[in-house]
Structures are given as structure tokens and as C-alpha cells.
Amino acid sequence: MGHERSTRSEGGETLDGRIDVLCIGDRSSSGAISEAAKDVDAPISVAWTTDHRRIRTVAEARTIDCVVIDGSLSEHTHEQVRQIEALPVVLYTETDPANVSDELLAVVDTLVDRGDPDDTAPFLIEKVVGLVSEREEKSEYALAQALARVDDDAACEGHQFLVEPDGTICWASDPFETVFPVDAAADSGGFYERLVALLGDRPSAIRTVTRAQRGVDATSETVVEVPADDETRHFSHSAHELPDSVGSLRLEVFRDVTPQVQREARLELLDLLVEQAQDGLYTLDENGVIDFCNESFAEMLGYERTEIIGRHASKTLAEGELEKGQQTLRHLERTDEESATVDMTFLDREGNRLEVSIHYTLLPSEDGSYAGLMGVVRDITERKERERALEQYQTLVESAGDPMYVLDDEGRIELLNEPMASFFGREKDAVVGERINELLPEAGGERGDRALKSILGDESRTFESFESWLADANGTQRLYEVTVGVIEDDGEFVGSVGTLRDITERERRREELDLLRQVFARVLRHNLRSELSIIMGNTEVVMEELDGPSRELAGTVLERGRRLEETARKARAIESVLDSEAVRTTQCVEQVVDRAVTAVRDEHPDAVIETDGSSSLSVRAHPNLVVAVENLVDNAVEHGEALATCDARVEVERDRDGVSLSVVDGGPGLPECERKALNQESETPLEHGSGLGLWLVNWIVERSGGALGFDHTDGRTTVRIELDGDAESGPD
């Protein structure tokens, strides 16, 4: 706009010495005005328009110093004149001043009676020259006074605006639109109105402008944000009141401080990043003393910042780590590298080792010499523990005797041992990265996939085993027990591990043993029993015909036959127990004991057997529990020694964990070889049991979920069966 003129010299004249006048009217007095303009020293240029509505448009299109309104008045003339703020306005009219509206009089500087233009035109020109000179002298003087009130920096670097209270700009060091990003909303109105329009929805900035207009905190400097197309610009604003002698003018100074504000914001952001960084940050001076650290570094070591700043770095390092740090420093000084990363071990406040990775950067002085180090510290204790666990895991895999492999989550081989590589007929390194399903036979790969899906679908399981016939690199088919397990990290599936155990020979032996057992059982059931029946029957017939020593010999044969028959019976009982499932039933202890004692009394009519204990207890046991009790009682009667009042006693009592059933006799106790055989669950040529009865008892108790115990104290031998009691058993 043409209001903010900066082309006046200190004497108040325009640089080119010309005054540009815009006349608005019917042009009837144009000739007189033009002639009168020729008679003054200052060259005057006169432009005309006959349309009051075009006052602002014409004024903006030309450089205008003064406006003359000539001719008849429109009722909206004052509105048009108000739009050309900051220019002197002369009303040149024949209308009586009393009939001129107050609104129009408020916006003009003076009024000249038109009368006869030939007579009044020179006076009009004189008024125009006077008004222009007065306005410019006032602006120049106000500017000088304003600049005297502000510091040198503001005067040199800032943009100054000499503004009247209503926002009229009397003088500006730079045009408003070149200082601020003017848009349509800020392209009209007074100085303050235009600023407020620029600030948009920034209440704090608008408050600053409003307070400046009212003169509140006039000299205080405030940063105002002004929105622009590409970025927000920041201006430092200060308002300066001028002396009363120059009127109510105010000097508004704006300095563009956008670069400073951005720089400060970056520094604040850097400070924030340093303090809130999860990594520890610290610096050492040239002597190795910690002269700065952030909270993360201090917390890492268990100190307050004030406690650790000023300490020598060696006080925070584990033994031998100082030399490692100094080697890194020497490496940086000898090479062109500016930084290096090294793993080190710190000691926290309690003396615990803390494994960290440090990124060191040299800090040079102004002359380029060494001035210290900056370290960025990351706690890698967990990473190191994982690495050690991985090394141990790798050692375990590589040292396993069976073929073993580790897969990633896509089924590719990450690790395998030599037996596994030999199975594939490949070198280890050549196999890593390949899919396991492309190396194993199709059936084995599919079965492994099903096992993994089964495990992943059941949180309670971590592995699954299955048997599969697989062909090795030579095409040899062998039976393997394949075990597949999942590898998880924080509950997420990350891979799997598998082992192959060759069970071909084991399965062959199992089949052979099963066949032998079937043959043995068939012999016991049929051949041995039939043959013994014939032998014992014939022996009884022969005994009737013999007497003396011959009869005794025949009796011995008959007795041995009965023992063999009993052994066969026990063997058949063992077969029945081993072939049965480990199913437990609820049984009344009293009934079990009565049946067992009755069976023994039938075999030994003269035996005295006592029972003692609760009659209301029940247990959960194998259905053949009565066979086990019968064997223990029979053994006590036949092989033990009598007690004071009986040959054997059966005692039943409830204990804290269940029910205890004991068979007591006066014998010497179980031989050591019998105990070893039972503990080893197998017999050796040198350590074998004297009979099958104890083995039968042992296997029945095992399948009952119980425990078998022996005790020999004070001449008494006790064999104890401990079983789980039934929840519905009555009290003792």
C-alpha cells in the first residue's frame, strides 16, 4: 500500500522533490488547480478520478501524498476516505461547513471553500503543500525521538513502525507486507488490526499485540509467533511510548528471531533427549574424570548424578577394564577414526558386574588436541547372558551323541551336530539354512510338522516324541524315536529343536523279549503244569507201594513238585500283573486282609495268624492287592520265625499320607541281595532273589501307586505296604 512511505529525507522533502495529489470530483476546477500548482516551487502532479468509490483503488495504484475531494458530496464519502489511512485529506467544496457530516469532517485534515476556483485554487495548493510537509516533518521527528528511546541493536536490526493509537502507520522503516507474510485477512485495516488478523488462533500472541496497543508493558520484549506458508516465524516485539511533545505516537519494533528460536528449540530438544535417553551418556575430561552424565547412566550404576560426577572413570570399572578403555583411546588417537565401540564391564554401587557396550567419541579441544571422551552406554547384560546360554546350547547340541538339530521359525536349520550331518551325508556348513523337510523323508517331515502343531496348540506341553522309519544318506532304513520341542522367546515361537535316537536294536530286542515271554507263559500255562500234574500224580501212586527210605525219597520228589507248581502259579500271577493296565480301584482293607489270611490258613492249617487294625479303612490299589498281601503272609509263616503269641501278624493303621499295611514275623529280615535286586529292578547273576513272590509283591505295589518298605528291629521283621487312602474311608 502507499501509506507507509520511507522515501523522505531529513528535511521533509521527497527524494525526487515532487508532490503527488489525487483529486476526486467533477473536474470542473481542474484547470484552475493545475494552473495554481505551476506557481509553487515544489513540482506538483495532479491526478483525477470522478468516482468516489474508486478512491482506495486509485490511491493504491499510484504513489499519493495528498487527497483532494472536490465537488458534490456522496453520503458514503467518509467511508471511502477512511480507507486511505495515513494520507492528508483536503475537502474542497462549496457546501456550507455546517452542512458537512461529522463523519466526513472526522476523516479530513482541512476544508477549503471552493467558491471561484480561479481565486481559491492557489490557496488550496498552499494547504496541500503545507499538509504534506507537516505530516512528513512530524513523522521524521517522531522517528528520531523513537530511535533515541531504543537501543542501538533494535534500531539497526529491527523493523520499526511509527504508529498512532488507532493503528495508523505514520512511518515505517520497511513496508508492512515485506516484513510480515500478508494474506487476504491482514491486507486491510490499521497496524494492530492487521497484526491480529495475521496471528490467527494464537491467543497469547494476540494478547501481546492488544496489550501493546493499550500501552501495557510497553518496553518489555516479547516473542510473537507469526504463521507463514512454509514455517512459523518468530519476532521479538517491543513497543516504545514517545514524549507527549510529539503526540500519542508509539514506536513498534519487531526483530526476526526465527533462527535463534529454532536454535534454542534444538538445544532444548537435545537436552531433553540426553536426559530422557534410555542409554547412559557421560563425558570424561582429559584426565579421565567424569565431568557430565545423564540420569540413565547414574541409575545404571545405582548412584545419584552428583555422586558420580567428579569420580575417576576407573572407580566405576571392573578389574582389568581400565586397560581395555585406554587401548581404545590409543587406537582412536593413532587412526583417523572419530569413534569406536567396545564391550566393557562396570561395577555398580553394590559391586555387581554390569556388562555394557560403549560407543566412544573423541572430544577435541579448540587447538585439536585431546580434551576427553564422550561415551554412550547400553546395558547388554541380558544380551551377554543370552549369548552365553546360546554357546552352552550350541555345545550341548554339538556334543550330543544322537543326531540333533535346531530350526528357526520357518523350519530352516540353524544348528546341527556331526551325527546329524552324517545322517544327511553332508558337511555341517552346507546344511545350515536349508529346510529340514527337504532333507528328511517326506513321512518324517510331515510327522514332525504335526508334532509341532500339536505342541503349539497345548500350552502344557513343550515336546512330543514319535517313532518313524527313516532312511539315512546310504538309503538304510532304521527306526528312530524322534523328539521335537519348541523354542520360545517371551512366549513367542522362534524355532524348534529335534533329536533322532536309533531304536532299531531296542525294538528288535523288545520284540524278541515279547516273543520269549509269550513262549514262557505258554510253557508255564500248559506244558509245565501238565507235566507236573503227571509227575505228582504218579509219585503219589508210587508212594503207596513204598516204605522206608524209598518212601521218603518219593515224598521229597512230591514236595519239590508242589514247590515248582507254586512257582509256576506265581509266574502266571506276575504275567497277569505285567499285562494289566495300572488301574486302581477302591478296596476295603479288612476284606483284603481276610481273603489273604484265609488263603494262607488253607495252605498252613496249623499256623497262628493275628490281625490288628481298623476295619473301616479303604485304599486305592491294583485289583491284585490281595495277592501281594497273601504272598507276604505266606512267606512270614513259611520262612519266618514265630512271634511270642503267633506265627505272623497283619497290622493296619492310618497315617498322615494314607494307609499302612504291615506283615510282621520273627524272622531274620530280608537278605541284602534281595533288597539290592528290588532297588535295581533287575536281577544279576550274583544278586538274585530266592523266589518270585517278592517280585510279584513289588510290581503290584508299584502299580498301586504305593511304596514297599522293610525293617528289622528288636528281632522283628516288618514288611510295610504304604498306599493312598480313599477319601470316603471312615475314621479309625
PECORNOR-V507534 format. One record per backbone hydrogen bond with DSSP energy under -0.5 kcal/mol. CO is the residue of the C=O (numbers start at 1). NH is the residue of the N-H. Records with the same first field share a line. If there is no record, write none. Layout:
BEGIN
CO->NH ; NH
END
This chain:
BEGIN
3->5
7->15
9->12
13->9
14->17
17->43
19->21 ; 45
20->65 ; 66
21->23 ; 47
22->68
23->25 ; 49
24->70
27->30
29->33
30->34
31->35
32->36
33->37
34->38
35->38 ; 39
36->39
37->40
43->19
45->21
47->23
49->25
50->52
51->54
52->55
54->58
55->59
56->60
57->61
58->62
62->64
65->88
66->22
67->90
68->24 ; 70
69->92
74->77
76->80
77->81
78->82
79->83
80->83
81->84
84->87
88->67
89->109 ; 110
90->69 ; 92
91->93 ; 112
92->71
93->114
96->99
97->100
101->105
102->106
104->107 ; 108
105->108
110->91
112->93
115->117
116->119 ; 120
117->121
120->124
121->125
122->126
123->127
124->128
125->129
126->130
127->131
128->132
129->133
130->134
131->135
132->136
133->137
134->138
135->139
136->140
137->141
138->142
139->143
140->144
141->145
142->146
143->147
144->148
145->149
146->149 ; 150
147->150
151->155
152->156
153->157 ; 158
154->158
158->160
159->254
160->173 ; 174
161->163 ; 252
162->170 ; 171
163->250
164->167
167->191
168->164 ; 170
171->162
175->178 ; 179
176->179 ; 180
180->182
183->186
184->187
190->194
191->195
192->196
193->197
194->198
195->199
196->200
199->202
201->203
202->206
203->207
204->208
205->209
206->210
207->211
208->212
209->213
210->214
211->215 ; 216
212->215
215->218
217->220
218->239
220->222
222->224 ; 237
224->226 ; 235
226->233
233->226
234->257 ; 258
235->224 ; 237
236->255
237->222
238->253
240->251
243->246
244->247
249->242
250->163 ; 252
251->240 ; 253
252->161
253->238
254->159
255->236 ; 257
257->261
258->262
259->263
260->264
261->265
262->266
263->267
264->268
265->269
266->270
267->271
268->272
269->273
270->274
271->275
272->276
273->277
280->377
281->294
282->375
283->291 ; 292
284->373
285->288
288->313
289->285 ; 291
290->310
292->283
294->298
295->299
296->300
297->301
298->302 ; 303
299->302
301->349
304->307 ; 308
305->309
308->311
311->290
312->315
313->316
314->317
316->347
318->321
320->324
321->325
322->326
323->327
324->328
325->329
326->330
327->331
328->332
329->333
330->334
331->335
338->362
340->360
342->358
344->356
345->318
346->354
348->351
352->348
354->346
355->380 ; 381
356->344
357->378
358->342 ; 360
359->376
360->340
361->374
362->364
363->371
365->368
369->365
371->286
372->363
373->284
374->361
375->282 ; 377
376->359
377->280
378->357 ; 380
380->384
381->385
382->386
383->387
384->388
385->389
386->390
387->391
388->392
389->393
390->394
391->395
392->396
393->397
394->398
395->399
396->400
397->400
403->500
404->417
405->498
406->414 ; 415
407->496
408->411
411->436
412->408
413->433
415->406
417->421
418->422
419->423
420->424
421->425 ; 426
423->473
427->431
428->431 ; 432
431->434
434->413
435->438
436->439 ; 440
441->445
442->446
443->447
444->448
445->449
446->450
447->451
448->452
449->453
450->454
451->455
452->456
453->457
455->458
458->461
462->486
464->484
466->482
468->470 ; 480
470->478
472->475
476->472
478->470
479->503 ; 504
480->468 ; 482
481->483 ; 501
482->466
483->499
484->464
485->497
487->494 ; 495
489->492
492->489
494->409
495->487
496->407
497->485
498->405
499->483 ; 501
500->403 ; 502
501->481 ; 503
503->507
504->508
505->509
506->510
507->511
508->512
509->513
510->514
511->515
512->516
513->517
514->518
515->519
516->520
517->521
518->522
519->523
520->524
521->525
522->526 ; 527
523->528 ; 529
524->529
526->530
527->531
528->532
529->533
530->534
531->535
532->536
533->537
534->538
535->539
536->540
537->541
538->542
539->543
540->544
541->545
542->545 ; 546
543->546
547->550
548->551 ; 552
549->553
550->554
551->555
552->556
553->557
554->558
555->559
556->560
557->561
558->562
559->563
560->564
561->565
562->566
563->567
564->568
565->569
566->570
567->571
568->572
569->573
570->574
571->575
572->576
573->577
574->578
575->579
576->580
581->583
583->623
585->621
587->589 ; 619
588->592
589->593
590->594
591->595
592->596
593->597
594->598
595->599
596->600
597->601
598->602
599->603
600->604
604->607
607->609
608->647 ; 648
610->650
612->652
616->730
617->589 ; 590
618->726
619->587 ; 621
621->585
622->625
623->626
624->627 ; 628
625->629
626->630
627->631
628->632
629->633
630->634
631->635
632->636
633->637
634->638
635->639 ; 640
636->640
641->666
646->643
648->610
649->651 ; 664
650->612
651->662
652->614
653->660
655->658
658->655
659->723
660->653 ; 662
661->721
662->651
663->719
664->649
665->717
671->675
672->676
673->677
674->678
675->679
676->680
677->681 ; 682
687->684
692->696
693->697
694->698
695->699
696->700
697->701
698->702
699->703
700->704
701->704 ; 706
702->705
707->722
709->720
711->718
713->716
716->713 ; 718
717->665
718->711 ; 720
719->663
720->709 ; 722
721->661 ; 723
722->707
723->659
724->620
726->729
END
